[in-house]
Amino acid sequence: MRRRGRLGGPTHAPSGRVSTARAPSDRLQRVLAMFVGAGFGAYLLVAIPDLAPTARILAWWWTPLALATSIAPGIVLFAVSLRGSRAAIDRACAVCAIGYLVAAASWFLAWNGELATGVRSTWLVNFPGLAALAAALTFSARWTLIHMALATGLSTATNDLGRVGRLVMADFIPEYLYALVFCLLWVAATLGARRTGVLLDASQDQAVAATRSAATVQARDSERLRFDGVIHDRVIATLAAAGRDGGGDGLAEQASSALSALDGLDAEADPDAVIDTVGVDIRIRDTLAAVSDRIDYSAVVRCEPGVCFPAIAVDTLCASLGEAARNSVRHAGVADREVRALIDTDGLRVVMADNGSGFDPAAVAPERLGIAVSIDRRMHDLDGGNAHVLSEPGAGTTVVLEWVR
Protein backbone atom coordinates (compact mmCIF):
# COMPACT_ATOMS: atom_id res chain seq x y z
CA MET A 1 0.00 0.00 0.00
CA ARG A 2 1.34 3.40 -0.91
CA ARG A 3 0.26 6.92 -0.13
CA ARG A 4 1.10 10.14 -1.90
CA GLY A 5 4.73 10.87 -2.65
CA ARG A 6 7.80 8.81 -1.92
CA LEU A 7 9.93 8.37 1.15
CA GLY A 8 13.00 10.56 1.20
CA GLY A 9 14.83 13.37 2.86
CA PRO A 10 16.55 16.43 1.51
CA THR A 11 18.81 15.99 -1.46
CA HIS A 12 21.78 17.45 0.42
CA ALA A 13 21.51 16.68 4.11
CA PRO A 14 23.31 19.14 6.35
CA SER A 15 26.30 17.69 8.12
CA GLY A 16 26.11 19.42 11.50
CA ARG A 17 24.62 17.28 14.23
CA VAL A 18 23.09 18.17 17.54
CA SER A 19 23.54 15.82 20.45
CA THR A 20 22.70 15.93 24.12
CA ALA A 21 25.19 18.20 25.88
CA ARG A 22 27.30 17.14 28.84
CA ALA A 23 26.38 18.32 32.30
CA PRO A 24 27.82 21.74 33.24
CA SER A 25 29.99 20.20 35.97
CA ASP A 26 31.46 17.77 33.43
CA ARG A 27 32.39 20.55 31.04
CA LEU A 28 33.82 22.66 33.86
CA GLN A 29 35.90 19.79 35.23
CA ARG A 30 37.22 19.02 31.74
CA VAL A 31 38.40 22.61 31.22
CA LEU A 32 40.02 22.81 34.66
CA ALA A 33 41.70 19.42 34.19
CA MET A 34 43.07 20.60 30.86
CA PHE A 35 44.48 23.70 32.56
CA VAL A 36 46.09 21.67 35.37
CA GLY A 37 47.51 19.09 32.97
CA ALA A 38 49.03 21.82 30.80
CA GLY A 39 50.56 23.29 33.97
CA PHE A 40 52.37 20.03 34.71
CA GLY A 41 53.83 20.09 31.20
CA ALA A 42 54.97 23.69 31.65
CA TYR A 43 56.62 22.94 34.99
CA LEU A 44 58.47 20.00 33.45
CA LEU A 45 60.11 22.40 31.02
CA VAL A 46 60.96 24.77 33.88
CA ALA A 47 62.42 21.93 35.98
CA ILE A 48 64.76 20.52 33.30
CA PRO A 49 67.74 22.79 34.20
CA ASP A 50 67.44 21.81 37.89
CA LEU A 51 67.19 18.03 37.40
CA ALA A 52 70.91 17.28 37.19
CA PRO A 53 72.08 19.46 40.13
CA THR A 54 69.32 18.03 42.32
CA ALA A 55 69.98 14.45 41.24
CA ARG A 56 73.54 14.63 42.62
CA ILE A 57 72.28 14.84 46.21
CA LEU A 58 69.83 11.95 45.85
CA ALA A 59 69.91 8.22 45.23
CA TRP A 60 69.98 7.25 41.57
CA TRP A 61 66.44 5.89 41.62
CA TRP A 62 64.67 8.97 42.97
CA THR A 63 64.67 11.28 39.94
CA PRO A 64 63.09 8.70 37.55
CA LEU A 65 60.60 7.76 40.27
CA ALA A 66 59.72 11.39 40.99
CA LEU A 67 59.24 12.21 37.31
CA ALA A 68 57.04 9.14 36.89
CA THR A 69 54.88 9.88 39.93
CA SER A 70 54.71 13.68 40.03
CA ILE A 71 55.03 14.88 36.40
CA ALA A 72 53.96 12.04 34.10
CA PRO A 73 50.44 11.74 35.61
CA GLY A 74 49.90 15.43 34.83
CA ILE A 75 50.78 14.86 31.17
CA VAL A 76 48.35 11.93 31.14
CA LEU A 77 45.72 14.14 32.77
CA PHE A 78 46.02 16.67 29.95
CA ALA A 79 45.54 13.92 27.35
CA VAL A 80 42.59 12.41 29.20
CA SER A 81 40.92 15.81 29.58
CA LEU A 82 40.73 16.14 25.79
CA ARG A 83 38.67 13.02 25.10
CA GLY A 84 38.31 10.95 28.26
CA SER A 85 35.24 10.31 30.38
CA ARG A 86 34.42 11.99 33.68
CA ALA A 87 35.52 8.88 35.57
CA ALA A 88 38.84 8.76 33.70
CA ILE A 89 39.53 12.41 34.53
CA ASP A 90 38.73 11.75 38.20
CA ARG A 91 41.19 8.84 38.29
CA ALA A 92 43.91 10.85 36.54
CA CYS A 93 43.48 13.72 39.03
CA ALA A 94 43.72 11.32 41.96
CA VAL A 95 46.94 9.80 40.58
CA CYS A 96 48.42 13.30 40.13
CA ALA A 97 47.60 14.26 43.70
CA ILE A 98 48.84 11.05 45.33
CA GLY A 99 51.85 10.74 43.03
CA TYR A 100 53.21 14.10 44.14
CA LEU A 101 53.01 13.06 47.81
CA VAL A 102 54.86 9.83 46.98
CA ALA A 103 57.64 11.78 45.25
CA ALA A 104 57.93 14.30 48.10
CA ALA A 105 57.89 11.68 50.88
CA SER A 106 60.44 9.45 49.15
CA TRP A 107 62.85 12.40 48.82
CA PHE A 108 63.85 12.01 52.47
CA LEU A 109 64.74 8.36 51.88
CA ALA A 110 66.82 9.19 48.82
CA TRP A 111 68.72 12.23 50.19
CA ASN A 112 72.42 11.52 50.76
CA GLY A 113 73.01 14.52 53.02
CA GLU A 114 74.79 16.66 50.45
CA LEU A 115 73.68 20.14 49.31
CA ALA A 116 72.45 21.16 45.89
CA THR A 117 74.66 23.80 44.29
CA GLY A 118 74.00 26.07 41.35
CA VAL A 119 70.20 26.08 41.86
CA ARG A 120 67.90 28.48 43.67
CA SER A 121 65.61 25.66 44.82
CA THR A 122 64.94 21.98 44.38
CA TRP A 123 62.59 21.42 41.44
CA LEU A 124 59.91 19.61 43.44
CA VAL A 125 59.10 22.73 45.45
CA ASN A 126 57.88 24.56 42.35
CA PHE A 127 54.48 22.91 41.91
CA PRO A 128 52.79 21.54 45.07
CA GLY A 129 49.89 23.82 44.17
CA LEU A 130 49.30 21.99 40.89
CA ALA A 131 49.03 18.69 42.74
CA ALA A 132 46.61 20.34 45.16
CA LEU A 133 44.53 21.63 42.22
CA ALA A 134 44.36 18.08 40.88
CA ALA A 135 43.16 16.97 44.31
CA ALA A 136 40.55 19.73 44.33
CA LEU A 137 39.10 18.39 41.08
CA THR A 138 38.31 14.97 42.53
CA PHE A 139 38.58 14.92 46.35
CA SER A 140 36.30 16.53 48.92
CA ALA A 141 37.22 19.96 50.26
CA ARG A 142 38.49 18.49 53.54
CA TRP A 143 40.83 15.98 51.90
CA THR A 144 41.95 18.59 49.38
CA LEU A 145 43.04 20.96 52.17
CA ILE A 146 44.81 18.12 53.98
CA HIS A 147 46.60 17.21 50.76
CA MET A 148 47.61 20.83 50.16
CA ALA A 149 49.01 21.16 53.69
CA LEU A 150 51.05 17.96 53.29
CA ALA A 151 52.27 18.75 49.79
CA THR A 152 53.42 22.28 50.62
CA GLY A 153 54.97 21.18 53.93
CA LEU A 154 56.92 18.27 52.42
CA SER A 155 58.12 20.26 49.43
CA THR A 156 59.22 23.20 51.58
CA ALA A 157 61.12 20.83 53.88
CA THR A 158 62.89 19.12 50.97
CA ASN A 159 63.86 22.49 49.58
CA ASP A 160 65.38 23.69 52.86
CA LEU A 161 67.25 20.43 53.47
CA GLY A 162 68.54 20.30 49.91
CA ARG A 163 69.85 23.88 50.01
CA VAL A 164 71.08 24.38 53.59
CA GLY A 165 71.18 20.85 55.02
CA ARG A 166 68.85 21.43 57.98
CA LEU A 167 65.46 22.84 58.92
CA VAL A 168 65.64 26.30 60.44
CA MET A 169 62.19 27.01 61.83
CA ALA A 170 62.66 30.76 61.52
CA ASP A 171 62.98 30.24 57.77
CA PHE A 172 60.82 27.15 57.31
CA ILE A 173 57.61 28.49 58.88
CA PRO A 174 57.38 31.72 56.81
CA GLU A 175 58.23 29.82 53.63
CA TYR A 176 55.65 27.16 54.43
CA LEU A 177 52.92 29.69 55.24
CA TYR A 178 53.67 31.67 52.07
CA ALA A 179 53.40 28.53 49.93
CA LEU A 180 50.26 27.46 51.78
CA VAL A 181 48.46 30.78 51.32
CA PHE A 182 49.54 31.08 47.70
CA CYS A 183 48.21 27.60 46.90
CA LEU A 184 45.07 28.18 48.95
CA LEU A 185 43.93 30.98 46.64
CA TRP A 186 43.94 28.69 43.61
CA VAL A 187 42.57 25.68 45.47
CA ALA A 188 39.69 27.71 46.93
CA ALA A 189 38.84 29.02 43.47
CA THR A 190 38.83 25.48 42.07
CA LEU A 191 36.63 24.16 44.87
CA GLY A 192 34.28 27.10 44.29
CA ALA A 193 34.15 26.29 40.59
CA ARG A 194 33.29 22.67 41.38
CA ARG A 195 30.50 23.86 43.67
CA THR A 196 29.21 26.12 40.92
CA GLY A 197 29.17 23.16 38.54
CA VAL A 198 27.07 21.14 41.00
CA LEU A 199 24.60 24.02 41.32
CA LEU A 200 24.42 24.35 37.53
CA ASP A 201 23.74 20.61 37.27
CA ALA A 202 20.86 20.96 39.73
CA SER A 203 19.49 23.96 37.83
CA GLN A 204 19.70 22.07 34.54
CA ASP A 205 17.93 19.06 36.07
CA GLN A 206 15.14 21.36 37.24
CA ALA A 207 14.92 22.94 33.79
CA VAL A 208 14.78 19.50 32.16
CA ALA A 209 12.01 18.44 34.54
CA ALA A 210 10.10 21.64 33.81
CA THR A 211 10.53 21.12 30.07
CA ARG A 212 9.28 17.55 30.31
CA SER A 213 6.33 18.68 32.40
CA ALA A 214 5.49 21.35 29.83
CA ALA A 215 5.81 18.77 27.07
CA THR A 216 3.40 16.49 28.95
CA VAL A 217 0.85 19.29 29.31
CA GLN A 218 1.27 20.17 25.65
CA ALA A 219 0.81 16.53 24.66
CA ARG A 220 -2.34 16.33 26.80
CA ASP A 221 -3.76 19.45 25.17
CA SER A 222 -2.88 18.09 21.75
CA GLU A 223 -4.60 14.81 22.60
CA ARG A 224 -7.72 16.67 23.68
CA LEU A 225 -7.80 18.57 20.41
CA ARG A 226 -7.24 15.33 18.52
CA PHE A 227 -10.13 13.71 20.37
CA ASP A 228 -12.40 16.61 19.47
CA GLY A 229 -11.29 16.34 15.86
CA VAL A 230 -11.94 12.60 15.67
CA ILE A 231 -15.41 12.96 17.18
CA HIS A 232 -16.35 15.82 14.87
CA ASP A 233 -14.61 14.81 11.64
CA ARG A 234 -15.07 11.05 11.74
CA VAL A 235 -17.68 9.79 14.19
CA ILE A 236 -20.31 12.50 13.62
CA ALA A 237 -19.54 12.54 9.90
CA THR A 238 -20.02 8.76 9.71
CA LEU A 239 -23.30 8.89 11.62
CA ALA A 240 -24.51 11.72 9.41
CA ALA A 241 -23.60 9.72 6.31
CA ALA A 242 -25.45 6.69 7.64
CA GLY A 243 -28.55 8.81 8.10
CA ARG A 244 -28.54 9.82 4.44
CA ASP A 245 -30.04 6.84 2.64
CA GLY A 246 -27.68 4.36 4.19
CA GLY A 247 -24.58 6.37 3.41
CA GLY A 248 -23.72 4.80 0.06
CA ASP A 249 -20.98 2.34 -0.84
CA GLY A 250 -18.23 4.16 1.04
CA LEU A 251 -19.91 3.99 4.43
CA ALA A 252 -18.20 0.76 5.51
CA GLU A 253 -14.74 2.15 4.76
CA GLN A 254 -15.62 5.44 6.48
CA ALA A 255 -16.88 3.58 9.56
CA SER A 256 -13.74 1.42 9.66
CA SER A 257 -11.58 4.54 9.53
CA ALA A 258 -13.56 6.11 12.38
CA LEU A 259 -13.21 2.98 14.50
CA SER A 260 -9.46 2.91 13.88
CA ALA A 261 -9.23 6.53 14.99
CA LEU A 262 -11.19 5.75 18.15
CA ASP A 263 -8.95 2.75 18.84
CA GLY A 264 -5.99 5.09 18.58
CA LEU A 265 -7.54 7.31 21.23
CA ASP A 266 -8.17 4.30 23.45
CA ALA A 267 -4.55 3.21 23.19
CA GLU A 268 -3.38 6.20 25.21
CA ALA A 269 -4.75 4.74 28.44
CA ASP A 270 -3.24 1.25 28.02
CA PRO A 271 0.57 0.89 28.28
CA ASP A 272 0.37 -2.38 26.33
CA ALA A 273 -1.92 -0.96 23.65
CA VAL A 274 -1.03 -1.08 19.98
CA ILE A 275 -1.95 1.02 16.96
CA ASP A 276 -2.35 -0.29 13.43
CA THR A 277 -0.84 1.24 10.30
CA VAL A 278 -3.89 3.40 9.61
CA GLY A 279 -3.83 4.72 13.16
CA VAL A 280 -0.11 5.52 12.90
CA ASP A 281 -0.67 7.47 9.69
CA ILE A 282 -3.60 9.35 11.24
CA ARG A 283 -1.57 10.15 14.36
CA ILE A 284 1.30 11.61 12.32
CA ARG A 285 -1.08 13.65 10.17
CA ASP A 286 -2.90 15.01 13.21
CA THR A 287 0.40 15.90 14.90
CA LEU A 288 1.52 17.95 11.91
CA ALA A 289 -1.90 19.51 11.38
CA ALA A 290 -1.88 20.75 14.98
CA VAL A 291 1.30 22.72 14.19
CA SER A 292 0.78 23.96 10.64
CA ASP A 293 -1.33 23.18 7.59
CA ARG A 294 1.61 24.02 5.32
CA ILE A 295 3.74 20.96 5.98
CA ASP A 296 3.91 18.61 3.00
CA TYR A 297 3.36 15.08 4.30
CA SER A 298 3.50 11.69 2.64
CA ALA A 299 3.92 8.15 3.89
CA VAL A 300 5.00 4.79 2.54
CA VAL A 301 3.53 1.69 4.19
CA ARG A 302 5.53 -1.50 3.71
CA CYS A 303 3.58 -3.93 5.82
CA GLU A 304 0.25 -5.69 5.91
CA PRO A 305 -2.73 -3.72 7.22
CA GLY A 306 -2.97 -5.95 10.32
CA VAL A 307 0.53 -5.09 11.58
CA CYS A 308 0.43 -3.02 14.77
CA PHE A 309 2.89 -0.85 16.68
CA PRO A 310 3.19 -0.11 20.43
CA ALA A 311 1.19 2.98 21.30
CA ILE A 312 4.03 4.28 23.48
CA ALA A 313 6.40 4.19 20.51
CA VAL A 314 3.92 5.99 18.25
CA ASP A 315 3.10 8.59 20.92
CA THR A 316 6.77 9.29 21.65
CA LEU A 317 7.67 9.59 17.99
CA CYS A 318 4.74 11.92 17.33
CA ALA A 319 5.58 14.06 20.37
CA SER A 320 9.15 14.46 19.10
CA LEU A 321 7.89 15.16 15.59
CA GLY A 322 5.56 17.84 16.95
CA GLU A 323 8.48 19.52 18.73
CA ALA A 324 10.56 19.38 15.54
CA ALA A 325 7.71 20.90 13.54
CA ARG A 326 7.18 23.69 16.07
CA ASN A 327 10.91 24.44 16.08
CA SER A 328 10.90 24.65 12.29
CA VAL A 329 7.90 26.98 12.20
CA ARG A 330 9.35 29.11 14.99
CA HIS A 331 12.98 29.37 13.88
CA ALA A 332 13.43 28.38 10.23
CA GLY A 333 11.77 31.49 8.82
CA VAL A 334 10.11 31.36 5.42
CA ALA A 335 10.75 27.80 4.27
CA ASP A 336 9.30 24.74 2.59
CA ARG A 337 8.69 21.90 5.02
CA GLU A 338 8.19 18.24 4.21
CA VAL A 339 7.72 15.11 6.25
CA ARG A 340 8.31 11.64 4.83
CA ALA A 341 7.23 8.65 6.89
CA LEU A 342 8.09 4.99 6.45
CA ILE A 343 5.75 2.60 8.24
CA ASP A 344 7.51 -0.74 8.01
CA THR A 345 7.05 -4.13 9.62
CA ASP A 346 10.34 -3.70 11.47
CA GLY A 347 9.70 -0.18 12.72
CA LEU A 348 8.93 3.45 11.99
CA ARG A 349 11.04 6.17 10.42
CA VAL A 350 10.00 9.80 10.03
CA VAL A 351 12.17 12.42 8.33
CA MET A 352 11.27 16.09 8.62
CA ALA A 353 13.25 18.57 6.53
CA ASP A 354 13.05 22.26 5.79
CA ASN A 355 15.12 24.56 3.60
CA GLY A 356 15.07 27.41 6.10
CA SER A 357 17.83 29.36 7.78
CA GLY A 358 19.33 26.40 9.64
CA PHE A 359 21.71 26.84 12.56
CA ASP A 360 25.14 25.91 13.84
CA PRO A 361 24.82 22.92 16.20
CA ALA A 362 28.01 23.91 18.04
CA ALA A 363 26.48 27.29 18.86
CA VAL A 364 23.41 25.84 20.61
CA ALA A 365 23.59 26.93 24.25
CA PRO A 366 23.44 24.08 26.81
CA GLU A 367 20.40 25.68 28.46
CA ARG A 368 18.40 25.38 25.21
CA LEU A 369 16.55 22.19 26.05
CA GLY A 370 14.01 21.93 23.21
CA ILE A 371 16.13 19.69 21.01
CA ALA A 372 18.13 17.99 23.77
CA VAL A 373 15.12 17.03 25.90
CA SER A 374 11.99 17.12 23.74
CA ILE A 375 13.54 15.38 20.74
CA ASP A 376 16.89 13.72 21.36
CA ARG A 377 16.53 12.49 24.94
CA ARG A 378 12.84 11.69 24.54
CA MET A 379 13.57 9.36 21.61
CA HIS A 380 16.66 7.81 23.20
CA ASP A 381 14.70 7.09 26.39
CA LEU A 382 12.31 5.02 24.25
CA ASP A 383 13.38 1.39 23.89
CA GLY A 384 14.40 1.05 20.25
CA GLY A 385 14.16 4.80 19.65
CA ASN A 386 16.73 7.05 18.02
CA ALA A 387 16.94 10.64 16.83
CA HIS A 388 19.31 12.67 14.67
CA VAL A 389 19.12 16.44 14.25
CA LEU A 390 21.29 17.81 11.44
CA SER A 391 21.66 21.42 10.41
CA GLU A 392 23.96 24.03 8.91
CA PRO A 393 23.50 27.80 8.69
CA GLY A 394 21.72 28.57 5.44
CA ALA A 395 21.28 24.89 4.56
CA GLY A 396 18.09 24.05 6.43
CA THR A 397 17.46 21.45 9.10
CA THR A 398 16.72 17.74 8.97
CA VAL A 399 15.26 15.74 11.85
CA VAL A 400 15.30 11.94 11.62
CA LEU A 401 13.18 9.98 14.10
CA GLU A 402 13.34 6.19 14.23
CA TRP A 403 11.88 3.36 16.21
CA VAL A 404 12.98 -0.24 15.63
CA ARG A 405 11.31 -3.27 17.14
N, C-alpha and C positions, 0 to 999 in steps of 0.2 A: 504494500500500500504506500502511496506517495502523495504528499501534499505539495502545494505550490512551491516552486523554486527548487534549489539544490543545496545540499549541505556544503558549507564552505566558510572560510574566514576572509580577511582582507588579503589582497594579492601580495602586498608587502607588509608582513607583520613587523611592528616595531620590535626592537631588540631589548630595550630597557625593561627590567623586571622589578616588580615590587614584592618584597617579602616581609614577613613579620619582623619588626625591629627587636634588637636585644633590649633587655631591661636597662634603665639608666645606670644602675649601679655596675652592671657588667661593662658598659661602655666606659664609665669613669675609671673603673679598676684597670681596664686595658690601657687607657691613656697613661695613667700614673705608673703602671708597670713598665710601659715603654720608656717613660722618662727615667725611672730608676735603673733599668737595664742599660740604657745609654750612658748613664752616669758611671756605672761600673766599667764600661769600656773606656770612657774618658780617663778615669783614674788609673787604669792599667797603663795608658800612655804616659801619664804623669809619673807613675812609679818606676818606669823602666830605668831611669838613671840611678835610682837609689837601690836597685835590686842587688847589684854586685857588692857595694860597700856594706850593706846590711847582711848579706849572706856570709861574710867573713867572720861574723861574731856568732854564728849559729851553726848547728849541726847540718850536715849536707842535705838531710832529708826534709828540713823544714820549709825551705823556699818552694820546692815543687808542691809540697802538701798545702802550703798556704795559698799558692796561686790556684790550686785545684779546688780548695774549699771556700775561699773568700772572693775570688775574682771570676773564675769560670762559671759558677752558678748565675752570676749577674749577666754574663753574655748569653747564657741559655735563656734567662728570663726575658731578655730583649727579643730573642727569636720566638719564644712562646707567645709573647704579647702580640705579635703580628697576626698569628693565625690560630693559636691554641684556644682551648676551651677555658671556661672559668675555673674549673677544677685544676687544670694543668697550670694555670697562672698561680693559683693558691699554693700548689705544691712547690713550684719554682721559687716563690717568695719565701716559703718556709725554709727551703734549702739554703737560700742566700743568707737568711738571718742566722740560722744555726751554724752554717759553715764558717761565718766570720768569727763566732765565739770559739769554735774549734781551733781556728788558726791563731787567735789571740791567746787562748789558754795554753796551747802547745808551745808557744814562744818561750815560756819560762823553762820548759823541759829541754828545749834545744839551745838555749843561750849558754855560751862557753865562758862567760865572765868578762870577755873583752869589750872594748868600746868601739862604736862605729865612728869612723873618721871621714871627713869630706862630705858629710850630709848634714842638713839642718835638722832632720828628724827621720825616724824609721818610717818606712812607707806604709805600714799598717795603720798608723795613727791618722792617716789622711781621710779615711772614709768610714768611720763607725756610724756616722749619720745615715749613710746609704743603706747599710745593713738594717738600721733601725727603721728606715722608711719601708724596706721590704717587709719587716715584721709588722709594721702598721697596716700593710695591705692585706694581711691574712690573719693576724692574731687579734685577740681582744685588746682593749686599751690598757688594761692592767698588765698583761704579759708584754705588751709592746714597751711600756715604760720600764718594766724590769729589765727587758732586753737592752734598752738604750742605756740604762745605768751601768749594766755589766760591760757592754761593748765599749763605752767611753772610758770607764774605769780601767779595764784591762789594757786598752790601747794606750792610754796616757801612762800607765805604769811601764809598759814595754818601752815606750819612747824615752822615759826618764832613765831607766836602767841601761838602755842601749847607748845613751849619750853620755851619762855621767857616772854610771855604775852603781848607783844607789838611789833610794827614794828619799827625797828631802821634802817633808810635809809642807814646809813653807812655800815650796814651788809646786808640789804635786796638787795640793788642794785647789789653788786658784786655776791651774791649768785644767783640772778635772771639771770644776764648776763652769768654766768658760765653754769647754766642749759640750758639757751637758746642756747648758742653756741654749747654745747655738743649735744643737741637734733638736732640742725640744720645740723650737719654733717651727721647724719643718715637719716634725712628727705630729705636732698638734694640728697643723694645717691638713696633713694627710688623713688623720683620724676624723677631722671635721668634714673633709670631702667624702669619706666613706659614709658618715652619718647622713650627709646630704643625699647620697645615692640611695640609701635605704628609705629615706622620706620620699624621694622621687618615685621609687618603686611602689610604695604604698599609694601615692597619689595616682600613679598610672593604673594600678589595680582598681582603685575606686572609679577612675574614668572608664575603664573597660567594663566594669560592672554596670555603670550608669548607661553606657552605650548599648550593652546587651539588653538592659531593661527597656530602654527606649525602642530598641529593635523589636522586642517582644510586644510592646504596646502597639507599635506600628503594624506588626504582623496581625495582631488581634483586630485592629481597625480595618485592615485590608481584608481579613477574613469576613468581617461583618458586611463590608461592602460587596464582597463576592457572593455571600449568601443572599443578600437583597437582589443582586443581579440575576442569580440562578432562579430565584422564585419568580421574579418579574419576567425575565426574558425566556425562560424555558418552561417552568411548570405552568404558569398562568397562560402562556402562549399555547402550550399543548392542550390545556383544558379548553381554551377558547376555540382552537382548531377542531377539537372533538365535538364541540357544540354546533359546528357549522356543517351539517349534513355528513356527520361521520368523519370529517377531517380529510378525506381524500386518501390517495395511495401512500402519501408520505407520512401519515400519522404515526405508523409503527416505528419508523426510523426516528421521528421527532421525539416520540415517547421514550425510546431507548436512550437517546442522547440526554434527555432530561433526567432519567433514572441514573445514568452514569455520573452526571453532574452532582446529583444528590448523594450518591455513594461517595463521591470525592469529599463532600462536606462532612459526611459521617466519619470518614477516615481520621479526621483531626482528633477525635476523642479516643481512639483506640491505638495504643502504641504498636500493636501488631497488625494494624490495618494495611491494606494494599490498595493501589490505584491502578486501573488498567491503562492501556495506551491512549484511549480516548480521553480519559480523565487527566492524564499527564499533559496532553496537548492543550486541553482546556485550561488547566492550571497555569501553564506558561503564558498562554494568550491573555488570561485575566490579569496575571501579574504585570505584563507589559502595558495592557490597556489602562491599568490603574495609575501608571506613570505618565504615559503619553500615547496619543493615537497616531503619532508620526514615526513609529518604529516599525520598520519593515521586518516581518516575521515569516519564516517558513520552517517546515519540519519534514524530516525523512523518517519513516517508520520502517524498521527492518526486523519485524517480529510479528508473530501471529496475534490477532486481536485479543486472544485470551491471556496473553502474557501480562503479568502484573508486577508492580514495583512497590517497595515499602513506602508508606505514606511519609515517614520521617525523612527519607531520602529526597522525595519529591518536594516536600515542604522546605527543607533546608536549601536545596538547589534554587527553588523559586525565590526564597527570601534573599539569597545572595544575588540572584539575577535582578531582583527589584532594587537592591542597593546599587548595583552596577548601573542600572538604567537611570536611577535618580542622579548618580554622580555624573553621568554623561550629560543629562539634560541641564544639570546645574553648572558644570564646569567646562564642557567641551565647546560651548558657544554654538554658532550656527554650523550645523553638521548634519550629514546623512547618517542614520543609525540603522543597523540591521542585526537581526538575531537569527542564527541558524541552529536548529536543534536536531540531534540524532537520537531517536528512541530505538534502542537496540536491545536484543535479548540479553546481552551481557552487561548492559548499563545505559547510562544517559550521558550525553555530552551537549552542552549549550555554549555557543560562541557568540559573544556580543562584540561588535566592532563599530567604531565611528571614525570619521575622517576629520575630527575637530582639532582643537589646538594642541591636545596631548600635554604631557608634562614630563619632567625629569624625575625618575624614581628616586635618584640619590638625594634630591632636594626635598623630599617629603619629610616633614617634621615628625619626630617620634610621637608627638601628642596628637597627630591626626590619625584617629582610630577608625575612620570609616572603612578604608580598605583592609587594614590589618585585622580588625575585629569582625566587621559585618560581612566581609567576603572571605579573606584568606583563612583566618582562624576558624570561622564558622564552618567552612567546608572541610578543613583539616580535622576538626573535631568529629566530623561525621565518619563513621566506619566505611571505608572505601571511597571517601570523598577527596577531591583535590581541586586546587584553584591556581590559576596563573593570571597575573595582571601585567600586561606589557604595554609600554608607552614610550614615546619620544616626543620632545617638543616639535610641534608642527606636523607630526606624522600620525596623529590620532591615537586611539587607545583600543586595545583588544583585551577582553576578559574571557577566559576559558574556564568553564565549570564542568567538572566530571564526577560521575559516581559509577563505580564498578562493583559488581556483585562480589 
